[in-house]
């Protein structure tokens, strides 16, 4: 992040979860959800995921330079159940979001809520023009999340990623500031209508 850009908040609260910096003590909880092979199926991490891998992962997150890579632990009911990251390329005026969530919480909208809060903060505080995300083309759940967030599919990268013995296609999604503003306004209107 450029030195004159304001920092993103380390703590973000949503209706159902808290986003905060990772702590060394989070390694046990990270291991609890990342040892599930389905969680790491599309992540570039050791498989099988061992307890010592959790220590290394958490240490890396703790040491992250928030000027270029913000990393939040997703905490629900006092327990770390996932993470959201935002890699900031100030010279390009864009950022890339990444995320992971414990499988027992899939399909409940929790990650949509967490990633949406991070995107709100990024567009609200930084002079970026675009936020992108990349997913393995076979990761239907991740693609559905990106589309729920109003992101547009921009590219198919064929045989772009070697993961174990598999060669996988990736898809790249993006949302422009103006598109996010429209999406957020429509989302707010929808919430108002549900309340009244």
LOBAMI-558956 format. One record per residue (C-alpha): x, y, z negated. Coordinates in steps of 0.1 Angstrom, whole numbers. Last residue first. Example, Ala and Ser with C-alpha at 12.3 -4.5 7.8 and 13.67 -1.06 7.14 Angstrom:
BEGIN
> u v w
> 137 -11 -71
> 123 -45 -78
END
This chain:
BEGIN
> u v w
> -403 -30 -63
> -372 -50 -72
> -370 -70 -40
> -374 -38 -19
> -346 -21 -38
> -324 -51 -31
> -331 -51 6
> -324 -13 8
> -290 -19 -10
> -282 -47 15
> -291 -25 44
> -268 3 31
> -240 -22 25
> -243 -35 61
> -243 0 75
> -213 10 54
> -196 -23 63
> -201 -17 100
> -187 18 98
> -156 5 79
> -150 -22 105
> -156 -58 97
> -134 -87 109
> -133 -124 115
> -106 -147 128
> -111 -183 136
> -86 -210 133
> -81 -243 152
> -65 -272 134
> -36 -296 140
> -39 -324 114
> -11 -345 100
> -6 -323 70
> -21 -289 80
> -7 -276 113
> -24 -243 121
> -30 -226 155
> -44 -254 176
> -67 -228 192
> -69 -194 177
> -105 -183 182
> -110 -146 179
> -131 -117 168
> -160 -133 149
> -179 -104 133
> -182 -99 95
> -215 -89 80
> -207 -105 46
> -231 -133 53
> -210 -140 85
> -179 -143 64
> -196 -167 39
> -210 -188 68
> -174 -191 82
> -162 -202 48
> -189 -229 45
> -183 -241 81
> -146 -248 75
> -139 -266 108
> -127 -234 125
> -102 -229 98
> -107 -195 83
> -92 -161 87
> -104 -128 72
> -102 -92 84
> -109 -58 68
> -109 -27 90
> -105 11 90
> -84 15 58
> -83 48 41
> -85 32 6
> -109 38 -22
> -144 30 -11
> -134 6 17
> -113 -14 -6
> -137 -12 -36
> -167 -23 -15
> -146 -51 1
> -136 -64 -34
> -173 -63 -45
> -184 -82 -14
> -157 -108 -20
> -171 -114 -55
> -208 -115 -46
> -203 -137 -15
> -182 -159 -38
> -210 -163 -63
> -237 -169 -36
> -248 -202 -52
> -238 -226 -25
> -205 -236 -41
> -202 -233 -78
> -192 -270 -86
> -167 -267 -58
> -145 -242 -76
> -140 -211 -55
> -114 -198 -31
> -108 -165 -14
> -89 -144 11
> -93 -109 24
> -71 -92 50
> -65 -55 50
> -63 -27 75
> -47 7 81
> -20 -7 102
> 8 10 83
> -12 3 51
> -12 -35 56
> -30 -46 25
> -34 -83 16
> -66 -86 -5
> -70 -117 -27
> -100 -133 -43
> -97 -162 -68
> -116 -191 -82
> -133 -206 -113
> -114 -190 -142
> -135 -195 -173
> -150 -168 -197
> -186 -174 -185
> -175 -168 -149
> -140 -155 -140
> -128 -149 -105
> -90 -143 -108
> -81 -113 -88
> -51 -108 -64
> -41 -75 -49
> -14 -78 -22
> 5 -48 -8
> 6 -22 -36
> -5 -48 -60
> 29 -65 -59
> 21 -101 -69
> 40 -114 -100
> 9 -127 -117
> -3 -144 -85
> 30 -161 -80
> 31 -173 -116
> -5 -187 -111
> 5 -207 -80
> 37 -220 -96
> 19 -232 -128
> -9 -247 -107
> 16 -266 -86
> 30 -280 -119
> -4 -294 -126
> -5 -313 -93
> -24 -306 -61
> -24 -337 -39
> -18 -321 -16
> 4 -291 -19
> -11 -258 -7
> -20 -242 26
> -57 -243 21
> -83 -260 42
> -88 -292 22
> -77 -274 -10
> -111 -273 -26
> -122 -307 -12
> -92 -324 -27
> -104 -313 -62
> -71 -306 -81
> -78 -270 -74
> -107 -267 -98
> -91 -280 -130
> -56 -269 -119
> -68 -232 -118
> -83 -237 -153
> -51 -251 -167
> -30 -224 -150
> -50 -195 -164
> -26 -189 -193
> -1 -173 -170
> -27 -145 -164
> -44 -137 -131
> -56 -102 -126
> -93 -96 -131
> -126 -102 -113
> -156 -107 -136
> -186 -127 -126
> -224 -128 -124
> -237 -93 -118
> -203 -80 -106
> -174 -66 -126
> -142 -55 -111
> -109 -52 -131
> -76 -45 -116
> -90 -15 -98
> -75 -7 -64
> -46 17 -65
> -49 51 -49
> -29 55 -17
> 0 80 -19
> 25 52 -24
> 13 34 7
> 0 0 0
END
